[in-house]
């Protein structure tokens, strides 16, 4: 059994700990070791059964350790994963038992899928995607390091580029494309494709200055 270390001790990290515990209750898969975070005081004032055991930047992965990424910001996520992997780190895919994963999907490494997440069929989900209780429709593509916040509706044929961030309750109509490094604000309804490095918000979603 491997020792599991959660990367990031913020709210996302504490939530991820809950989902790891849910998996372990069905079948013990990991020995939870704790968190690593560059803020050693990240858990101050929070009730938690585990501690911050070191800084991300200083951590030297051991062969007995695996990692789960609890970083939501796509660019920060890519930077930290790249750093740890350069030191030999291996990242786990964490899929909550209540998530529904259909057939004929291509799913990369390091996926985090929250409770009641849905990935339907014939989708392509890249590496280190974060899926927080949202749905990905048929034939959709989600690029590496993207984060899909809670209650989003990624409908059929939608394409998300790399490092895309979707706020909660975003709806994207079928077939639209969201470019690399785009940001879609909470509650937005996307009816037109979004260019790379663009921030949009609203219903219908419109470009705003970053």
N, C-alpha and C positions, 0 to 999 in steps of 0.2 A: 504494500500500500504506500502510495506517495504522500509526502507532506505538501499540503496546498497552502500557498501564500496568496492573499488577495492584494493586488496592486492598487492602492488608493484607499484611504480610510475615511473618506467623506460619506455623505448620505448614500451615494450609489454603492460604495463599498459595504456599508452596513446592510443595505438591502440585499446585495449579492450574497452576503453571509447567510441570510435567511433562506435563500433559494438553495444554496449548497447544503444547508442543514436538512431541507426538505428532501433532497436527493439522497443524502446519507441515511435518512430515516427509512427509506425503501430498501436501499442496499448500501452498506458502508463502502464508499469509494475512495475517500480521502481522509487523511488525518489533518485537520485544520491547524496550521501553525500560527497564523495571525496575519497582520497587515504590514506592508511596507509603504511608507509615505514620507515625502521630504519634509512634511510638517509633523514632527514627533509628538506634538500636542493635539493632533487632529481629533482624538477621541475624548479630550478633556470635557467633562460635564455630560458625557453620553454614557448610558448604560450599555455595556457590551461585554460579552464573555471572553473576548480576545483583545490583545494589545497591539500597538504599533511596535514592531520588533526591529525596525531599522529604516534607514533612508533608501529611497529608490536609487539615487545616484551612487550610493556606496555599496549596494548589495552585490555579492558575488554568488551566483546560483550554484547550488550543489546538485549532484546527480540524483539525490533522493527527493528533490523539490520540483514541483510544478506550480504554475502561476495562473491566476485568473485576473483579467484586466477590468478594473472598475473605474475607468476614466471615460467621461462622456464627451469632452471636447475632442473632436476628431483629430486636429493637428497635434494636440498634446498627447493623445492616445498613440498616434503614429510615432512620435518622438520617443516616448517611453518604451513602447514595445520594441522599437528598433534598437534602443540602447540595451535592453535586457537580453534580447536575442543575440546581440553581438557578443554577449558574455556567455552564451550557451543556454539561455533560459528556454524552457518548453512551456507553451501556454495550452490550457485546457479549454475545451468547449463546454459551456455550462447551459444546459437546456432544462428548464423547470419541468417536472413531471406532468403538469397540466397543459403544457404547450402542445400544439398539434403540428406535426411536420409531415407533409404529404410525400408522395412518391415522385421520382424522376427529377429531383432537385440537385443542384450542385452547390454544396455548402463548404465554404472555406474554413480555415482553422480559427479558433478563438472566438467563435460565436457566443454571445451572451443572449439568451432568450428568456424573458421574464414569464411569469404565470400568464396563461391564456393567450400567449403569442400564437400566431398562425402563419405558417408558410405553406402555401397550397401546392401547386404542381408546376413542373417545368420552369422553375425559377433558377436564377444564378445569384447566390449570396456570397460576397467576397470575404476576405480575411478580416477578422477583428471587427465585425459588425455588431452593434449593440441594438437589440430589438426589445423595447420595453412594452410588453402587453399590447402589441399592435399586429396588424395583418398585412401580409405581402401576397398580392394576388398572382394569378397564373401568368407565366411568361415575363415576369418582372425581373429586373436586374438591379442589384444593389452593390455599389462599389466598395472597395476596401476602406476600412476605418470609418465608415459612416455610422451615424447614430440616429435611430428612429425612436423618438420619445413616445410616451404612452398614448394609446387610443388613436393612433394614426391609421389612415386607410390608404395603403399603397395598392392601387387598383391594377387591373390586368395590363400588361405591356409597358408599365412605367419603367423608366431607366433612371437610376440615381448614380451619379458619378462617384468618384473617390472623395472621401472626407466631407460628405454632405451631412448637414445637421438639420433635422426636422424637429420643431417644437411639438408639444403635445396637441392632439386633436387636429392635426394637419390632414387634409384630404387632397389627393392628387388624382385628377380624372384620367381615364385610360389613355395610354400611349404617349404621355408627356415625358419629356426629358429634363432632368435636373443636373446641371453641369457640376464639374469638380469644384469642391470648396464652397458650394452655395449654402446659404442659410435661409431656412423657411420658418418664419415666426409662428408661434402657437396660434392655433385656431384658423390658420390660413386655408383657403380653398384655391388650389392651383389649377387654372384652366388653360394656361399657356406655358410652354416650356420655359425654363429658367436658365440663363446663361451662366457659365462658370464664374466664380468669385462674385456672385451677386446675392444681395440680401433682399428678400421679399416678405411681405406680410399683408394680411387682410383678406377680405372676401368680396371680389376676387383678389388674389394676391397681386400686389404691385411692388415694383422696385423702390427701395428706399436707400439713402446713403448709408454706407457702413462707417 
